[in-house]
């Protein structure tokens, strides 16, 4: 981006862009953690069911 384009736009627009990318990364990280939790709960639940069936 040239200096002329940068000077013609208010600086708030550039900060908003940074905030949006930060929020997008945060939401992606939250979704990733949520999927890991869901998958680990399914695996742990399935594993305990198998152990209960074998030794119960």
C-alpha distance matrix in Angstrom:
0.0 3.8 6.7 8.3 6.5 6.9 10.4 11.4 11.4 14.0 13.4 15.9 13.7 11.7 15.2 16.6 14.3 15.6 19.1 19.0 18.3 20.9 23.4 22.9 23.6 26.6 28.0 27.7 29.6 32.2 32.8 33.3 35.7 37.6 38.1 39.4 41.8 43.0 43.6 45.4 47.6 48.5 49.3 51.3 53.1 54.0 55.1 57.4 58.8 59.7 61.2 63.2 64.5 65.5 67.1 67.9
3.8 0.0 3.8 5.4 5.5 6.4 8.8 10.3 11.5 14.2 14.1 17.2 15.5 13.8 17.2 19.0 17.2 18.5 21.9 22.2 21.7 24.1 26.6 26.3 27.1 29.9 31.4 31.4 33.1 35.6 36.4 36.9 39.2 41.1 41.8 43.0 45.4 46.7 47.3 49.0 51.2 52.2 53.0 54.9 56.8 57.7 58.8 61.0 62.5 63.4 64.9 66.9 68.2 69.2 70.7 71.6
6.7 3.8 0.0 3.8 5.5 5.0 6.1 8.6 10.3 12.5 12.4 16.0 15.0 13.5 16.6 18.8 17.8 18.8 21.9 22.8 22.7 24.7 27.2 27.5 28.3 30.7 32.5 32.7 34.3 36.7 37.8 38.4 40.4 42.4 43.3 44.5 46.6 48.1 48.9 50.5 52.5 53.8 54.7 56.4 58.2 59.4 60.4 62.5 64.1 65.1 66.4 68.4 69.8 70.9 72.3 73.0
8.3 5.4 3.8 0.0 3.8 5.4 5.2 6.3 9.0 11.9 12.9 16.2 15.0 14.5 17.8 19.5 18.7 20.3 23.2 23.8 24.1 26.4 28.5 28.8 30.0 32.4 33.8 34.3 36.1 38.3 39.2 40.1 42.3 43.9 44.9 46.3 48.4 49.6 50.6 52.3 54.2 55.4 56.5 58.2 59.9 61.0 62.2 64.3 65.8 66.9 68.4 70.2 71.6 72.7 74.2 74.8
6.5 5.5 5.5 3.8 0.0 3.8 5.5 5.3 6.6 10.0 11.1 13.9 12.1 11.7 15.3 16.5 15.5 17.5 20.3 20.5 21.0 23.5 25.4 25.5 26.9 29.4 30.5 31.0 33.0 35.1 35.9 36.9 39.2 40.7 41.6 43.2 45.2 46.3 47.3 49.2 51.0 52.1 53.3 55.1 56.7 57.8 59.1 61.1 62.5 63.7 65.2 67.0 68.3 69.6 71.1 71.7
6.9 6.4 5.0 5.4 3.8 0.0 3.8 5.6 5.7 7.9 8.0 11.2 10.1 9.1 12.4 14.3 13.6 15.1 17.9 18.7 19.1 21.1 23.3 23.8 25.0 27.2 28.8 29.4 31.1 33.2 34.3 35.3 37.3 38.9 40.1 41.5 43.4 44.7 45.9 47.5 49.3 50.6 51.8 53.4 55.0 56.3 57.5 59.4 61.0 62.2 63.6 65.3 66.8 68.1 69.4 70.0
10.4 8.8 6.1 5.2 5.5 3.8 0.0 3.8 5.6 7.3 8.3 11.8 11.5 11.3 14.2 16.1 16.2 17.7 20.1 21.3 22.1 23.8 25.8 26.7 28.0 29.9 31.5 32.5 34.1 35.9 37.3 38.4 40.2 41.8 43.1 44.6 46.3 47.7 49.0 50.5 52.2 53.7 54.9 56.4 58.0 59.4 60.7 62.4 64.0 65.4 66.7 68.3 69.9 71.2 72.5 73.0
11.4 10.3 8.6 6.3 5.3 5.6 3.8 0.0 3.8 6.7 9.3 11.9 11.1 11.9 15.0 16.1 16.3 18.5 20.6 21.2 22.5 24.5 26.1 26.8 28.6 30.5 31.6 32.7 34.6 36.3 37.3 38.8 40.7 42.0 43.3 45.0 46.7 47.8 49.2 51.0 52.5 53.8 55.2 56.8 58.2 59.6 61.0 62.8 64.2 65.6 67.1 68.6 70.1 71.6 73.0 73.3
11.4 11.5 10.3 9.0 6.6 5.7 5.6 3.8 0.0 3.8 6.4 8.4 7.3 8.6 11.6 12.4 12.8 15.2 17.0 17.6 19.1 21.1 22.4 23.3 25.2 26.9 28.0 29.3 31.2 32.7 33.8 35.4 37.3 38.4 39.8 41.6 43.2 44.3 45.8 47.6 49.0 50.3 51.8 53.4 54.7 56.1 57.6 59.3 60.7 62.2 63.7 65.1 66.6 68.2 69.5 69.8
14.0 14.2 12.5 11.9 10.0 7.9 7.3 6.7 3.8 0.0 3.8 5.5 6.0 7.8 9.6 10.7 12.2 14.1 15.3 16.6 18.5 19.9 21.1 22.5 24.4 25.7 26.9 28.6 30.3 31.5 32.9 34.6 36.2 37.3 39.0 40.7 42.0 43.3 45.0 46.6 47.9 49.5 51.0 52.3 53.6 55.3 56.8 58.3 59.7 61.4 62.8 64.1 65.8 67.3 68.5 68.6
13.4 14.1 12.4 12.9 11.1 8.0 8.3 9.3 6.4 3.8 0.0 3.8 5.3 5.4 6.6 8.8 10.3 11.3 12.8 14.6 16.1 17.1 18.8 20.5 21.9 23.1 24.8 26.4 27.7 29.1 30.8 32.2 33.6 35.0 36.8 38.3 39.6 41.1 42.8 44.1 45.5 47.2 48.7 49.8 51.3 53.1 54.3 55.8 57.5 59.1 60.3 61.7 63.5 64.9 66.0 66.2
15.9 17.2 16.0 16.2 13.9 11.2 11.8 11.9 8.4 5.5 3.8 0.0 3.8 5.4 5.1 6.1 8.7 10.0 10.4 12.2 14.4 15.2 16.3 18.2 20.0 20.8 22.2 24.2 25.6 26.6 28.3 30.1 31.4 32.5 34.5 36.1 37.2 38.6 40.5 41.9 43.0 44.8 46.4 47.5 48.8 50.7 52.0 53.4 54.9 56.7 58.0 59.2 61.0 62.6 63.6 63.7
13.7 15.5 15.0 15.0 12.1 10.1 11.5 11.1 7.3 6.0 5.3 3.8 0.0 3.8 5.5 5.2 6.4 9.0 10.0 10.7 12.7 14.4 15.4 16.6 18.7 20.0 21.1 22.7 24.6 25.7 27.0 28.8 30.5 31.5 33.1 34.9 36.3 37.4 39.1 40.8 42.1 43.5 45.2 46.5 47.8 49.4 50.9 52.5 53.9 55.5 56.9 58.3 59.9 61.5 62.7 62.8
11.7 13.8 13.5 14.5 11.7 9.1 11.3 11.9 8.6 7.8 5.4 5.4 3.8 0.0 3.8 5.4 5.2 6.6 8.9 10.0 11.0 12.7 14.5 15.6 17.0 18.7 20.2 21.4 23.0 24.6 26.1 27.4 29.1 30.5 32.0 33.5 35.1 36.5 38.0 39.5 41.0 42.5 43.9 45.3 46.8 48.3 49.6 51.3 52.9 54.3 55.6 57.2 58.8 60.2 61.4 61.8
15.2 17.2 16.6 17.8 15.3 12.4 14.2 15.0 11.6 9.6 6.6 5.1 5.5 3.8 0.0 3.8 5.4 5.1 6.3 8.7 10.1 10.6 12.3 14.3 15.5 16.5 18.3 20.0 21.1 22.5 24.4 25.8 27.0 28.5 30.4 31.7 33.0 34.6 36.3 37.6 39.0 40.8 42.1 43.2 44.8 46.6 47.8 49.2 50.9 52.5 53.7 55.1 56.9 58.4 59.4 59.6
16.6 19.0 18.8 19.5 16.5 14.3 16.1 16.1 12.4 10.7 8.8 6.1 5.2 5.4 3.8 0.0 3.8 5.4 5.0 6.1 8.7 9.7 10.4 12.2 14.2 15.1 16.3 18.2 19.8 20.8 22.3 24.1 25.6 26.6 28.5 30.2 31.3 32.6 34.5 36.0 37.2 38.8 40.4 41.7 42.9 44.7 46.1 47.6 49.0 50.8 52.1 53.4 55.1 56.7 57.8 57.9
14.3 17.2 17.8 18.7 15.5 13.6 16.2 16.3 12.8 12.2 10.3 8.7 6.4 5.2 5.4 3.8 0.0 3.8 5.4 5.1 6.4 8.6 9.9 10.6 12.5 14.2 15.4 16.5 18.4 20.0 21.1 22.6 24.5 25.7 27.1 28.8 30.4 31.6 33.1 34.8 36.2 37.6 39.1 40.6 42.0 43.4 44.9 46.5 48.0 49.5 50.9 52.4 53.9 55.4 56.7 57.0
15.6 18.5 18.8 20.3 17.5 15.1 17.7 18.5 15.2 14.1 11.3 10.0 9.0 6.6 5.1 5.4 3.8 0.0 3.8 5.4 5.2 6.2 8.6 9.9 10.7 12.3 14.2 15.4 16.5 18.3 20.0 21.1 22.6 24.3 25.9 27.1 28.7 30.3 31.7 33.1 34.7 36.3 37.6 38.8 40.5 42.1 43.2 44.9 46.6 48.0 49.2 50.8 52.5 53.8 55.0 55.4
19.1 21.9 21.9 23.2 20.3 17.9 20.1 20.6 17.0 15.3 12.8 10.4 10.0 8.9 6.3 5.0 5.4 3.8 0.0 3.8 5.5 5.0 6.1 8.5 9.9 10.4 12.2 14.1 15.2 16.3 18.2 19.8 21.0 22.3 24.3 25.7 26.8 28.4 30.2 31.5 32.8 34.6 36.1 37.1 38.6 40.4 41.7 43.1 44.7 46.4 47.6 48.9 50.8 52.3 53.3 53.5
19.0 22.2 22.8 23.8 20.5 18.7 21.3 21.2 17.6 16.6 14.6 12.2 10.7 10.0 8.7 6.1 5.1 5.4 3.8 0.0 3.8 5.4 5.1 6.1 8.6 9.8 10.4 12.1 14.1 15.2 16.4 18.2 19.9 20.9 22.5 24.3 25.7 26.8 28.5 30.2 31.4 32.9 34.5 35.9 37.2 38.8 40.3 41.8 43.2 44.8 46.3 47.6 49.2 50.8 52.1 52.2
18.3 21.7 22.7 24.1 21.0 19.1 22.1 22.5 19.1 18.5 16.1 14.4 12.7 11.0 10.1 8.7 6.4 5.2 5.5 3.8 0.0 3.8 5.4 5.0 6.2 8.5 9.8 10.4 12.2 14.2 15.3 16.4 18.3 19.8 21.1 22.6 24.3 25.7 27.0 28.6 30.2 31.6 32.9 34.4 36.0 37.4 38.7 40.4 42.0 43.3 44.7 46.3 47.9 49.2 50.5 50.9
20.9 24.1 24.7 26.4 23.5 21.1 23.8 24.5 21.1 19.9 17.1 15.2 14.4 12.7 10.6 9.7 8.6 6.2 5.0 5.4 3.8 0.0 3.8 5.4 5.2 6.2 8.7 9.9 10.6 12.3 14.3 15.3 16.5 18.3 20.1 21.2 22.6 24.4 25.9 27.0 28.6 30.4 31.6 32.8 34.5 36.2 37.2 38.8 40.6 42.1 43.2 44.7 46.5 47.9 48.9 49.3
23.4 26.6 27.2 28.5 25.4 23.3 25.8 26.1 22.4 21.1 18.8 16.3 15.4 14.5 12.3 10.4 9.9 8.6 6.1 5.1 5.4 3.8 0.0 3.8 5.4 5.0 6.1 8.5 9.7 10.4 12.2 14.1 15.2 16.3 18.3 19.9 20.9 22.3 24.2 25.6 26.8 28.5 30.1 31.3 32.6 34.4 35.8 37.2 38.7 40.4 41.7 43.0 44.7 46.3 47.4 47.5
22.9 26.3 27.5 28.8 25.5 23.8 26.7 26.8 23.3 22.5 20.5 18.2 16.6 15.6 14.3 12.2 10.6 9.9 8.5 6.1 5.0 5.4 3.8 0.0 3.8 5.4 5.2 6.1 8.6 9.9 10.6 12.2 14.3 15.3 16.5 18.4 20.0 21.0 22.5 24.3 25.8 27.0 28.6 30.1 31.4 32.9 34.4 36.1 37.4 38.9 40.4 41.9 43.4 44.9 46.3 46.5
23.6 27.1 28.3 30.0 26.9 25.0 28.0 28.6 25.2 24.4 21.9 20.0 18.7 17.0 15.5 14.2 12.5 10.7 9.9 8.6 6.2 5.2 5.4 3.8 0.0 3.8 5.5 5.1 6.1 8.6 9.9 10.5 12.3 14.2 15.4 16.5 18.4 20.0 21.1 22.5 24.3 25.8 26.9 28.4 30.1 31.5 32.6 34.4 36.1 37.4 38.7 40.3 42.0 43.2 44.5 45.0
26.6 29.9 30.7 32.4 29.4 27.2 29.9 30.5 26.9 25.7 23.1 20.8 20.0 18.7 16.5 15.1 14.2 12.3 10.4 9.8 8.5 6.2 5.0 5.4 3.8 0.0 3.8 5.4 5.1 6.2 8.6 9.8 10.6 12.2 14.3 15.4 16.5 18.3 20.0 21.1 22.5 24.4 25.8 26.8 28.4 30.2 31.3 32.7 34.5 36.1 37.2 38.6 40.5 41.9 42.9 43.2
28.0 31.4 32.5 33.8 30.5 28.8 31.5 31.6 28.0 26.9 24.8 22.2 21.1 20.2 18.3 16.3 15.4 14.2 12.2 10.4 9.8 8.7 6.1 5.2 5.5 3.8 0.0 3.8 5.4 5.0 6.1 8.5 9.9 10.4 12.3 14.3 15.3 16.4 18.3 19.9 21.0 22.5 24.3 25.5 26.7 28.4 30.0 31.4 32.8 34.5 35.9 37.2 38.8 40.5 41.7 41.8
27.7 31.4 32.7 34.3 31.0 29.4 32.5 32.7 29.3 28.6 26.4 24.2 22.7 21.4 20.0 18.2 16.5 15.4 14.1 12.1 10.4 9.9 8.5 6.1 5.1 5.4 3.8 0.0 3.8 5.5 5.2 6.2 8.7 9.9 10.6 12.4 14.3 15.4 16.5 18.4 20.0 21.2 22.5 24.2 25.7 27.0 28.4 30.2 31.6 32.9 34.5 36.0 37.5 38.9 40.3 40.7
29.6 33.1 34.3 36.1 33.0 31.1 34.1 34.6 31.2 30.3 27.7 25.6 24.6 23.0 21.1 19.8 18.4 16.5 15.2 14.1 12.2 10.6 9.7 8.6 6.1 5.1 5.4 3.8 0.0 3.8 5.5 5.0 6.2 8.5 9.9 10.6 12.4 14.3 15.4 16.5 18.4 20.1 21.1 22.3 24.1 25.7 26.7 28.4 30.2 31.5 32.7 34.3 36.1 37.3 38.5 38.9
32.2 35.6 36.7 38.3 35.1 33.2 35.9 36.3 32.7 31.5 29.1 26.6 25.7 24.6 22.5 20.8 20.0 18.3 16.3 15.2 14.2 12.3 10.4 9.9 8.6 6.2 5.0 5.5 3.8 0.0 3.8 5.4 5.2 6.1 8.7 9.9 10.6 12.3 14.3 15.4 16.5 18.4 20.0 20.9 22.3 24.2 25.5 26.8 28.4 30.2 31.4 32.6 34.5 36.0 37.0 37.2
32.8 36.4 37.8 39.2 35.9 34.3 37.3 37.3 33.8 32.9 30.8 28.3 27.0 26.1 24.4 22.3 21.1 20.0 18.2 16.4 15.3 14.3 12.2 10.6 9.9 8.6 6.1 5.2 5.5 3.8 0.0 3.8 5.5 5.0 6.2 8.7 9.9 10.5 12.2 14.2 15.3 16.5 18.3 19.8 20.9 22.4 24.0 25.6 26.9 28.5 30.1 31.4 32.8 34.5 35.9 36.0
33.3 36.9 38.4 40.1 36.9 35.3 38.4 38.8 35.4 34.6 32.2 30.1 28.8 27.4 25.8 24.1 22.6 21.1 19.8 18.2 16.4 15.3 14.1 12.2 10.5 9.8 8.5 6.2 5.0 5.4 3.8 0.0 3.8 5.4 5.2 6.3 8.7 10.0 10.7 12.3 14.3 15.5 16.5 18.2 19.9 21.1 22.3 24.2 25.7 27.0 28.4 30.1 31.6 32.8 34.2 34.8
35.7 39.2 40.4 42.3 39.2 37.3 40.2 40.7 37.3 36.2 33.6 31.4 30.5 29.1 27.0 25.6 24.5 22.6 21.0 19.9 18.3 16.5 15.2 14.3 12.3 10.6 9.9 8.7 6.2 5.2 5.5 3.8 0.0 3.8 5.5 5.1 6.2 8.7 10.0 10.5 12.3 14.3 15.3 16.2 18.1 19.8 20.8 22.3 24.1 25.6 26.7 28.2 30.1 31.4 32.4 32.8
37.6 41.1 42.4 43.9 40.7 38.9 41.8 42.0 38.4 37.3 35.0 32.5 31.5 30.5 28.5 26.6 25.7 24.3 22.3 20.9 19.8 18.3 16.3 15.3 14.2 12.2 10.4 9.9 8.5 6.1 5.0 5.4 3.8 0.0 3.8 5.5 5.1 6.2 8.6 9.9 10.6 12.4 14.3 15.2 16.3 18.2 19.8 21.0 22.4 24.3 25.6 26.8 28.5 30.2 31.3 31.3
38.1 41.8 43.3 44.9 41.6 40.1 43.1 43.3 39.8 39.0 36.8 34.5 33.1 32.0 30.4 28.5 27.1 25.9 24.3 22.5 21.1 20.1 18.3 16.5 15.4 14.3 12.3 10.6 9.9 8.7 6.2 5.2 5.5 3.8 0.0 3.8 5.4 5.1 6.1 8.4 9.8 10.6 12.2 14.0 15.2 16.3 18.0 19.8 21.0 22.4 24.1 25.5 26.8 28.4 29.9 30.2
39.4 43.0 44.5 46.3 43.2 41.5 44.6 45.0 41.6 40.7 38.3 36.1 34.9 33.5 31.7 30.2 28.8 27.1 25.7 24.3 22.6 21.2 19.9 18.4 16.5 15.4 14.3 12.4 10.6 9.9 8.7 6.3 5.1 5.5 3.8 0.0 3.8 5.5 5.2 6.0 8.5 9.9 10.5 11.9 14.0 15.2 16.1 18.0 19.8 20.9 22.2 23.9 25.5 26.7 28.0 28.6
41.8 45.4 46.6 48.4 45.2 43.4 46.3 46.7 43.2 42.0 39.6 37.2 36.3 35.1 33.0 31.3 30.4 28.7 26.8 25.7 24.3 22.6 20.9 20.0 18.4 16.5 15.3 14.3 12.4 10.6 9.9 8.7 6.2 5.1 5.4 3.8 0.0 3.8 5.5 5.2 6.1 8.6 9.9 10.3 11.9 14.0 15.0 16.2 18.1 19.8 20.8 22.1 24.0 25.5 26.5 26.7
43.0 46.7 48.1 49.6 46.3 44.7 47.7 47.8 44.3 43.3 41.1 38.6 37.4 36.5 34.6 32.6 31.6 30.3 28.4 26.8 25.7 24.4 22.3 21.0 20.0 18.3 16.4 15.4 14.3 12.3 10.5 10.0 8.7 6.2 5.1 5.5 3.8 0.0 3.8 5.5 5.2 6.3 8.7 9.9 10.5 12.2 14.1 15.4 16.4 18.3 19.9 21.0 22.5 24.3 25.6 25.6
43.6 47.3 48.9 50.6 47.3 45.9 49.0 49.2 45.8 45.0 42.8 40.5 39.1 38.0 36.3 34.5 33.1 31.7 30.2 28.5 27.0 25.9 24.2 22.5 21.1 20.0 18.3 16.5 15.4 14.3 12.2 10.7 10.0 8.6 6.1 5.2 5.5 3.8 0.0 3.8 5.4 5.1 6.1 8.5 9.8 10.5 12.0 14.1 15.3 16.4 18.2 19.8 21.0 22.4 24.0 24.5
45.4 49.0 50.5 52.3 49.2 47.5 50.5 51.0 47.6 46.6 44.1 41.9 40.8 39.5 37.6 36.0 34.8 33.1 31.5 30.2 28.6 27.0 25.6 24.3 22.5 21.1 19.9 18.4 16.5 15.4 14.2 12.3 10.5 9.9 8.4 6.0 5.2 5.5 3.8 0.0 3.8 5.4 5.0 5.9 8.3 9.7 10.2 12.0 14.0 15.1 16.2 17.9 19.7 20.8 22.0 22.6
47.6 51.2 52.5 54.2 51.0 49.3 52.2 52.5 49.0 47.9 45.5 43.0 42.1 41.0 39.0 37.2 36.2 34.7 32.8 31.4 30.2 28.6 26.8 25.8 24.3 22.5 21.0 20.0 18.4 16.5 15.3 14.3 12.3 10.6 9.8 8.5 6.1 5.2 5.4 3.8 0.0 3.8 5.5 5.1 5.9 8.3 9.7 10.5 12.0 14.1 15.2 16.2 18.1 19.8 20.8 20.8
48.5 52.2 53.8 55.4 52.1 50.6 53.7 53.8 50.3 49.5 47.2 44.8 43.5 42.5 40.8 38.8 37.6 36.3 34.6 32.9 31.6 30.4 28.5 27.0 25.8 24.4 22.5 21.2 20.1 18.4 16.5 15.5 14.3 12.4 10.6 9.9 8.6 6.3 5.1 5.4 3.8 0.0 3.8 5.5 5.1 5.9 8.3 9.9 10.5 12.1 14.1 15.2 16.3 18.2 19.8 19.9
49.3 53.0 54.7 56.5 53.3 51.8 54.9 55.2 51.8 51.0 48.7 46.4 45.2 43.9 42.1 40.4 39.1 37.6 36.1 34.5 32.9 31.6 30.1 28.6 26.9 25.8 24.3 22.5 21.1 20.0 18.3 16.5 15.3 14.3 12.2 10.5 9.9 8.7 6.1 5.0 5.5 3.8 0.0 3.8 5.5 5.1 5.9 8.5 9.8 10.5 12.1 14.0 15.2 16.3 18.0 18.7
51.3 54.9 56.4 58.2 55.1 53.4 56.4 56.8 53.4 52.3 49.8 47.5 46.5 45.3 43.2 41.7 40.6 38.8 37.1 35.9 34.4 32.8 31.3 30.1 28.4 26.8 25.5 24.2 22.3 20.9 19.8 18.2 16.2 15.2 14.0 11.9 10.3 9.9 8.5 5.9 5.1 5.5 3.8 0.0 3.8 5.5 5.0 6.1 8.5 9.9 10.5 12.1 14.1 15.3 16.2 16.7
53.1 56.8 58.2 59.9 56.7 55.0 58.0 58.2 54.7 53.6 51.3 48.8 47.8 46.8 44.8 42.9 42.0 40.5 38.6 37.2 36.0 34.5 32.6 31.4 30.1 28.4 26.7 25.7 24.1 22.3 20.9 19.9 18.1 16.3 15.2 14.0 11.9 10.5 9.8 8.3 5.9 5.1 5.5 3.8 0.0 3.8 5.4 5.3 6.2 8.7 10.0 10.5 12.3 14.3 15.4 15.1
54.0 57.7 59.4 61.0 57.8 56.3 59.4 59.6 56.1 55.3 53.1 50.7 49.4 48.3 46.6 44.7 43.4 42.1 40.4 38.8 37.4 36.2 34.4 32.9 31.5 30.2 28.4 27.0 25.7 24.2 22.4 21.1 19.8 18.2 16.3 15.2 14.0 12.2 10.5 9.7 8.3 5.9 5.1 5.5 3.8 0.0 3.8 5.5 5.1 6.2 8.7 9.8 10.5 12.3 14.2 14.5
55.1 58.8 60.4 62.2 59.1 57.5 60.7 61.0 57.6 56.8 54.3 52.0 50.9 49.6 47.8 46.1 44.9 43.2 41.7 40.3 38.7 37.2 35.8 34.4 32.6 31.3 30.0 28.4 26.7 25.5 24.0 22.3 20.8 19.8 18.0 16.1 15.0 14.1 12.0 10.2 9.7 8.3 5.9 5.0 5.4 3.8 0.0 3.8 5.4 5.2 6.2 8.5 9.9 10.6 12.1 13.1
57.4 61.0 62.5 64.3 61.1 59.4 62.4 62.8 59.3 58.3 55.8 53.4 52.5 51.3 49.2 47.6 46.5 44.9 43.1 41.8 40.4 38.8 37.2 36.1 34.4 32.7 31.4 30.2 28.4 26.8 25.6 24.2 22.3 21.0 19.8 18.0 16.2 15.4 14.1 12.0 10.5 9.9 8.5 6.1 5.3 5.5 3.8 0.0 3.8 5.5 5.0 6.0 8.5 9.8 10.3 10.6
58.8 62.5 64.1 65.8 62.5 61.0 64.0 64.2 60.7 59.7 57.5 54.9 53.9 52.9 50.9 49.0 48.0 46.6 44.7 43.2 42.0 40.6 38.7 37.4 36.1 34.5 32.8 31.6 30.2 28.4 26.9 25.7 24.1 22.4 21.0 19.8 18.1 16.4 15.3 14.0 12.0 10.5 9.8 8.5 6.2 5.1 5.4 3.8 0.0 3.8 5.5 5.0 6.1 8.6 10.0 9.6
59.7 63.4 65.1 66.9 63.7 62.2 65.4 65.6 62.2 61.4 59.1 56.7 55.5 54.3 52.5 50.8 49.5 48.0 46.4 44.8 43.3 42.1 40.4 38.9 37.4 36.1 34.5 32.9 31.5 30.2 28.5 27.0 25.6 24.3 22.4 20.9 19.8 18.3 16.4 15.1 14.1 12.1 10.5 9.9 8.7 6.2 5.2 5.5 3.8 0.0 3.8 5.4 5.0 6.1 8.6 9.4
61.2 64.9 66.4 68.4 65.2 63.6 66.7 67.1 63.7 62.8 60.3 58.0 56.9 55.6 53.7 52.1 50.9 49.2 47.6 46.3 44.7 43.2 41.7 40.4 38.7 37.2 35.9 34.5 32.7 31.4 30.1 28.4 26.7 25.6 24.1 22.2 20.8 19.9 18.2 16.2 15.2 14.1 12.1 10.5 10.0 8.7 6.2 5.0 5.5 3.8 0.0 3.8 5.4 5.1 5.9 7.5
63.2 66.9 68.4 70.2 67.0 65.3 68.3 68.6 65.1 64.1 61.7 59.2 58.3 57.2 55.1 53.4 52.4 50.8 48.9 47.6 46.3 44.7 43.0 41.9 40.3 38.6 37.2 36.0 34.3 32.6 31.4 30.1 28.2 26.8 25.5 23.9 22.1 21.0 19.8 17.9 16.2 15.2 14.0 12.1 10.5 9.8 8.5 6.0 5.0 5.4 3.8 0.0 3.8 5.5 5.4 4.7
64.5 68.2 69.8 71.6 68.3 66.8 69.9 70.1 66.6 65.8 63.5 61.0 59.9 58.8 56.9 55.1 53.9 52.5 50.8 49.2 47.9 46.5 44.7 43.4 42.0 40.5 38.8 37.5 36.1 34.5 32.8 31.6 30.1 28.5 26.8 25.5 24.0 22.5 21.0 19.7 18.1 16.3 15.2 14.1 12.3 10.5 9.9 8.5 6.1 5.0 5.4 3.8 0.0 3.8 5.8 5.4
65.5 69.2 70.9 72.7 69.6 68.1 71.2 71.6 68.2 67.3 64.9 62.6 61.5 60.2 58.4 56.7 55.4 53.8 52.3 50.8 49.2 47.9 46.3 44.9 43.2 41.9 40.5 38.9 37.3 36.0 34.5 32.8 31.4 30.2 28.4 26.7 25.5 24.3 22.4 20.8 19.8 18.2 16.3 15.3 14.3 12.3 10.6 9.8 8.6 6.1 5.1 5.5 3.8 0.0 3.8 5.9
67.1 70.7 72.3 74.2 71.1 69.4 72.5 73.0 69.5 68.5 66.0 63.6 62.7 61.4 59.4 57.8 56.7 55.0 53.3 52.1 50.5 48.9 47.4 46.3 44.5 42.9 41.7 40.3 38.5 37.0 35.9 34.2 32.4 31.3 29.9 28.0 26.5 25.6 24.0 22.0 20.8 19.8 18.0 16.2 15.4 14.2 12.1 10.3 10.0 8.6 5.9 5.4 5.8 3.8 0.0 3.8
67.9 71.6 73.0 74.8 71.7 70.0 73.0 73.3 69.8 68.6 66.2 63.7 62.8 61.8 59.6 57.9 57.0 55.4 53.5 52.2 50.9 49.3 47.5 46.5 45.0 43.2 41.8 40.7 38.9 37.2 36.0 34.8 32.8 31.3 30.2 28.6 26.7 25.6 24.5 22.6 20.8 19.9 18.7 16.7 15.1 14.5 13.1 10.6 9.6 9.4 7.5 4.7 5.4 5.9 3.8 0.0
